[in-house]
């Protein structure tokens, strides 16, 4: 169905694809795996016409094709769901989906008919998306489903999915995989870029492994296992489980009492109360859009609560705001790294000092930034958290999603926080970096720091958390011991089952 021959793509001195070749067979599910910055997304963006290759050839059904832009790709019936969404926040779901594929005449767009078709497609795939909802009002998980609908609405024969399950619960992943299998039976060809080896083994027919911009292996899924794939990806053996000792919690660092936070559509956090002690990781599990985002942002000082109380080390900080909250020793790794975590057009050095740019040692007594201190900090973060490419002068937008995440995590850890608020710490991050990030979080706990963790990855939150709170419709509906509670039981609590 699709063949890449010797694809080359560079961005300045950075070689993203170095002689990439791969074959994807018709009506199969083909997984592409590799570390962050290995060139997976770049290769597929070349196929989608998002980038023009510097060399090499693309063949569809054995015939060479030239794909200059996504419009060409769509004409060749290639669809792509990007890791970072390509949606217009101020437009409705239906308007986003038909953009570039409008029905009716230019003067008389038949939006009602399009909305009916999109609604039917959403119902068929159990995506639960209202075609008339404004995209900016949707959760991250719902926006991902809109992207999937957008590609399917254009009747793609080849569907490229970049980290498609990052925002889905285990039940939703199972339903999603059932949809993909049905699509495969209908003759569709699906390419999945992912870091989740259990999902690769569950859904794919073949796997291509990339490392340092090259294809280093191609195997039939039935002939491999997670350990072998991990070794191919990273070039060494990888620990596929979280190793930690039991927590040794001491006094409460964070106390939340009756917290109420307003969202876009009314109350998002509804009377939530809990404590987080020094030396423990408290996890929050829930389907996205159930108040986790608003809860963390209120605790970080980004949203003002409409009721209740937040206390840190016995002192009320309910209305402190983001800067004053950070000054207390509270670090925040946000769910949306583009919206809340980075200045995408600024370089890595500038991004590495956000939140500390006005304080010693970054700023001197006169308030001027010390360039030497900035260089020291950014080099330490790049080396300590393996940010690639290791060039402090690159703009943040030039990094892969996983390397952007490592930059943010490194910056927040550099603050040596007393309390870490962390949302989706390993979203879009490769298996080697996941191992590193998990160890860093546990090491922070073992230093006596308090950690509040939100993750859509149930296996992650159950592996890391010492106590697990379940949130549904803005309320804490249960607390469980992750060591003795199954993922299925937690999933049922999350959905009200």
N, C-alpha and C positions, 0 to 999 in steps of 0.2 A: 504493500500500500504506500509506504513512505520509505525513502532511503536517503541518507545523508552521506556524501562522499567528500572526505578531506576538507571539512568546513573549517575556515580560519576566520577569527574575529578578534580584533584588538581595540582597546580604548587607550589611545596614547601609547605609553610604554607597557601597559598592562595587557597581557595576552589572555583573553577569556576562553577562547576556543582554539586549540592547537591541533589541527589535523583530525577533527572529530568525524568518525564514520559510524553509522549504525543503520540497522534494518528493522523496520516495524512491519509485521505481517498483518494482512487483512483480517478484520473481525477477531482481533486479539486485544488483550489488555497488557500493555507494555510498560513496565516501571523503569524509571531512570533515577538512580540513587547516587549519592556522592556527598562529600563534605561541602560546607558553605564555601562559595567561591570556586567550586570545581568546574563551573561552566554549564550546569544543567539548564537553568532558566535561559541563559544566553542562547544556547543551541536551539531551544524551542521558540524563543523570540525571533530567531532568524527564520525558522519555519513559518512563523506567523506574520512575517514581514515587518515586525517591529524594528528589527535591525537588518541592515544589508550586510551580507558576508563579505569579507575581504578576499576570500578565495573558496574554492570548492563548488559542489553541485548538489542541488536538491532534485530528487526524482519522485514523481507521483505515478503510481501504477506503471513503473518502469520508464516513464517519459520525463526528460529534463524539463523543469519549469523555472520560470523567473518570478519570484514573489517580492515585489518592490515595497509593498505596504500591506497593512491588515485588510484593506479593501480587496486586494488581489487574493489574499488568503481566504477570505469569506467566499469570494467567487469560486475558489477551488474547493469549497465546502470544508474548510478547516476552521474550527472554533477553538478559542483559548480562554480559560478562566485563570486570571493572573493571581499571584500570591497577594499583591497589593491591588486593591480593587480599582477598576476604571469606571467609576460611576459619578454622575452629577448629583450632588446632594440635594439641590433645590428642585429637582424634577421627580415625578412619580416613578414608581416601578415600571409601569407600562411605557412611559415616555423614554426611560433609560433603555428598555429592552428593544424598542423599535427604532431607536436613534441610528440612522444609517440604513435602516431596512423598513422605511415607513410604508404603511398601507394607504391606499386611496391616492388622490392627486395632491400636488403641492399646496393647493389652496383649500383642500378639504380632506384633512387627515382623518381617517376613520379610527379614532382612538378607542371608541366603544367596542368595535369589533376586535381590535388588537387586545384590549383588556379582557374580553371574553375568551379569546384563544389562550392568552397567558394564564388566566385563571384556571382553564381546563387543564393546561399543561402542569400547572402547580399542583392541582388536585391529583392528577395522574401520578405524579412523582412524590406525593405526600410532603410537599415543601411548605405548605401553610403560609403562602405569601399573598397579601392583598395587592392586586395590580394598581390600585388607586392610592396606596400609601406613599408618602414622600420618603425618598431614600435616606435623607438626612435624619429622619426620625427612627430608622431601623437600627437594630443591634448589629454588631460585626457579623455574627452568625447568619442573621437574616440577609445582610448584604451579600454574603458569599452565595447564598441560594439564588439571589437575583442575578448574579454573574453566571451561574450555571444555567438558569432559565434563558439568559440572553444568548448564550451559545447554542442551546438546543432550539430556540425559536428560529434561528437561522438555518436549521436543518443540517447541521454539520455532520459529515461522514467521519472526519477525524476530529476527535475532541481531546485537546491538551489541557490537563488539569494540574496546576501548580499548587502543591500543598492543599488538596481539596478537603481533607477531613480535619484540618487544624481547629475548626470551630464547632465540631459536632460531638454530641454525646455518644457513648458506645451503642445505644439503641439506634440513634440516627445514622451512625456509621454502617450498622448492619443493613438498615433500610437503603442507604445510599449505595452500598455494594450490590444489593439485590437489583437496584435500578441499572447499575453499570452492567451487570450480567445480562439483564434483559436487553439492554442496548447492544451488547456484543452478539447476542442471539439474532438480533435484527440486522446484523452485518456492519454495525458501527465499529470503528477502530479507536481505541482509547489509549492515550499516553498519560501516565501519572508520574509527576515529579514529587517525590516524598522522602521523608527521613524515617518513616515508621516501618521498621522491618517486619513487624508482625502483620501489618496491612499488606506489605509487598507480598509476603508469603501467602496471605489469605486470598488476594484478589487477582494477582497478575499471572500471565502465562510465561512471560520472559522478562529478564532483568538486564539492563545495561548499567554498568558501574563506571562512573567518571571520577578522575582525580587529576588535579592541577591542569584542568582544561583539556584533558585527553580521555578517550575511552580506554579503560584498562581491562574490561572484561564484559562478556555477554554470556549469560547462562539461562537455561530453562529453569523456571521456578521450582519445578518438581525435583530438580537434581541438586538443589542447594539448601542451606539453612541459615538462620540468623547469624550464627557465629562466623560462618564462612563469608557471608556478605559483609559483615562488620569489618573483618580483617581486610577484605578487598577495598573497602571504602577508605579506611583510615591508614592501612599499611601496617597495622599491628593488632594484637588481640585487644578487645574492648570489653570492659565489664558491663554486662547488659542488665545488671540489677543495681539497686541502690543499697549500699552498705552503710549502716549507721548503728550506733549504740542507742540504748534507751535514753530518753531526755532526762535532764536533771533540772527541772524548772525551779526557780526561786520566786521572788516577789513579783506581783503583777506590774507590768510596765505600761500596758494599754488597758484602759477600762472604758467600755462603751455601754451607755445606759439609755434605753428607750429612744434610740436614734431614729429620726425621721428625715428623709431626704426626698425632695421633689425631683421627678424626672420630666421628660418631655410630655408624658401623657398622664400626669398625676403623680401619686406617691410611688416612688421607686424602692425606697427603704422604709419599712413600716414597723417602727418600734423595736429595733434590733438591740439586743444586749449580749455582751460577752466580754471575756478578759483574755489577754495574752501575757504570759509570764516571760521573764528573762530565761533564756536557755531552752525554749521550746518553739516548735513550728506548729502553728494552728492553721489548718487548711480550710478553705471554703469551697464546697462543691455545689454546682447547680447548673442548669441549662442556661446558656448565655441569654441575657436580657431579663434576668430575674432579680436585678438589683446589685449584682456584684460590682459592676463598673462604678455606679453611683456611690456605693459604700466605700470603696477604696479611695475614690476621688474626694469624698468628704473628709476621710481620715487624713488625706494628704494636703488638705486645705484648698483644693481646687473647686469644691462646691460648698456652699454654705448650708448647713442643716437647717430645717425648719422646726425641729424639735429635738429634745434629748440632750445628751451630754457626752463629750469626749474628754477623757483625762489621760495625761501622760506623766508617768512618775508622780502621781498624786496631784498634779496641777491641771486645772481645766484649760483646754486649748481649743474648745469648740469653734470659736470664731477667729482663730489666729491668722488664717490665710496661708498661701503656699510658702512664701519666703520665711515667715516666722515659724511655721511648722518645721521646715527643713532645718532651721537654726537650732531647734531643740535636740536634733540628733535623729530625725526621722527621714529615711531615704525612701524613694518611690521609683519602682520599675514599672512603667505604665503598660497597659494592655495594647494601646495603639502607639507603636513606636514612631510613626510618622507624625501623628497629630500632637502627641504629648511628650515624645521622648527626644526628638532631634530637630535641629535647624538644618534641613536637607541641603541647602545651598552653601552652608558654612562648612569649613574644613574640619577634619577630625580633631585637630588641636583646639579649635574654638568650642566644639561640642564637648570635649573632655572636661571643660571647666564650668559648664553650666551649673548654676546653683552654688558655685564656690568662687565665681569670678570677681566678687566684690570683697572677699575676705582673705586674710593672710592664709597660706603663703603666696596665693596667686596675685593678690593686690597688696601694694605696700601701704604705708600709713597715709600717704597722700591720695590714695584711691586709684593709683595707676597700676595697670597690669604688668607684672614682671614676666617678660617673655621667656627668660631662662626657667622660671618655675613652671610655666605652661609646657615648655618642651619636656622637662623632666616628668611632669604628670602624664602627658599623652604617650610618651615613650614607655613609661611604666605600665600603662593600661594596655597598649598595643602588645607589649611583650607578655605581660601577665595573663592576658585573656586571648592571646593568639588572634588578634584582629588582622584580617588579610584583605587587600594588600597592606603591608605595614608602612604606609606613607602618610605622615601627619598632615600633609598639604592637600590630600585628596578631599573633594567635597563628600559629605556623608551620603548623598544620594547615589554615589558611584559604587558603594558597597552592596554586596548581596544582603538580603534580609537578615540572615543569620549573623553576619558580621556586624551589621547595624545593632543587632540585639546584644552582641558581646561588648560592643563599645559602650552601650547604655549601662549594662550590668557592671562593667569595669568602673565606670564613672561613679555609680552609686555606691559600690563597695569601697571605693577610694575614700569616701566620706567617713568610713568606719562608724556606721550608724548604730544607735542603741536599739532602734526598731526599724525593720525593713518591711515595707509594704510592696509586695511583688505580684504582678498579674501576668499570667501566661509567660513564665520565664524562658521556656524553650520553644515557643511557637516559631516554626520555620528554621529551627536550628538542627545541625547535623548530629549524628550519633556520638562522635568524638567530643563535640562541644557540649552536648547534653550531659555526658558523663562528668565533664569539667564543671559545668554550672551546678549540677546537683551536689557535687563534692564541696564547691565553694559555699553553697547555702548551708550545708550541714556543718562545715567548719565554722561558719559565722554563728550558728546556733551553739556549737560546742565552746565558743568563746564567751557564752553567756548573753548573747543578743536575743531579742524577741523577733519573731518572724511571723507575718500574716501572709499566707500564700493563697492566691486564687489561680486555678488552672482548669481549663476545659478538658485536659488530659486526666481522666480518672485514675489511670494507672500511676501517673506522676504524682498526683496529689495524695493518693493513698500510700505511695512508697515514701514520700518525704514527710508527710504530716505526722505529728505525735497525737494530735486530736483533730477530728474532722467535723466541721459544722456543715449542715445541709441547708441551703437557702432556696426558697421557692416563693415566687410572687412577693419578693421583698421581705419575707419573714424567715427567721431561723426555725426550721421545722424539725430539727433533730440534731443530736450530737452522737457520733459513733467512734468506736476505737478502730482505726483503719487496719490494725493487725488482725482483728477477729471478724470484720464485716466484709462480705463479698462485694465485688464491683456491681453485681446484679442487684443486690439489696440497696446499695447506695443509689443506683440508677432509678429504682422504684421510688425511693424517697424524693428524688429530684423531680420526678414526673407526677407525684401524687398518687402513685399506684398502690 
